[in-house]
Amino acid sequence: MFPSGESQLPDAGKSAMEPVIKQLQSDENLRLQLKAYASGGQDSTNTARRLSLSRALAVRAFLIDNKIQSTRMDVRALGDRSEGGPADRVDLVVVSP
């Protein structure tokens, strides 16, 4: 979760990723999809997409800092097209080969 309009990864988000980091470190075959969202209306679709991309890249940078290879991650900036749940978030989806 991110505060509305913010792209800096909050400390609570870092803590929430610890189990995923451990799972990825224990199995080198797993991949990760980062699906990023940001709130916005019709007038700000492009702004929401840019903000969601900034959020996904912040999460990706944190994961790289924790020794997860960038080649194991796919980033999807979905802007204001939230698939249920809060709009200001990045979903981490672990994918098996």
N, C-alpha and C positions, 0 to 999 in steps of 0.2 A: 504494500500500500504506500502511496505517495500523498503528501499534502496537495491539495488542489493547486495547479499551476506550477508546481515544483518538479525539478528533475534530479535533485540531489538525493541519493539513496539514504533513507533514514536509518538510524541505528537499529530500530526494531526490525527492519527489513533484512539487515545483515544477520541478525540473530536467527531470523526465521529461515534463512538459507543454509544454516549449518548442517541440518540433516541431509539436504540434497548434496552439499559439497562432499560430505562423508560417503554418501552412496556413490557418487561419481568417482571419487578417489579409490574406492574399493573395487570398482569394475570399470576397466579401461574401455570396454566395448559400448558402454552406455553413451547416448547422445542427449542433448538438452535443447528444447525449443523454448525460446523466450518470446512470449506473446504479450506485447505492451499495449496499454490503452490509456487514453486521456479523455477527460470530459470536454465537451464542446458542443455547440449547436451547429445549425446549417451554415451560419456565417463564418464559423471558425474551424471548418473541417481540416484545412491545411495546417492551421496552428496546432490542432489536436494531434495530427499525424506527426508533426515535427516534435512535439513534446513527448509523445509516446516513444519515438525513436531515441530521443535523449535519455529517457528512462531506461529503455532496453540496453543502451550502450553503457549506462552507469552500472547496471546489474552485471553486464558482461565484463566490464573492467574489474569489478569486485571479484567475480569468479576467476578471472585470469590471475589476479593478485593472490588467489588461494589455490594456485597451481592446477587450474582446469584449463586445458588447451582450447584456444579459440576455435580450432577446427572441429571441435566436438559440439559447437553451439550454432544454432540457427536463430536469427533474429527476425521477428515479424512486428513491424510497427503498424498497428491496426487503428490508431487514432480513436475516434469516438464510436467505433463499431463494437461496443462491449457485448460479449456473449454471455450475459448474465453476470451478476456480481457487481461490485463497485466499479466505477469507470476509471478511477485513478489508481491503476495497479499494473504489475507485470506478473504474468503467470509463468511458472517454471513447469515444463512438461518433460519428464524423463522418458526417453524413447529407447527401447531395446532394438538391437539390430535384427 
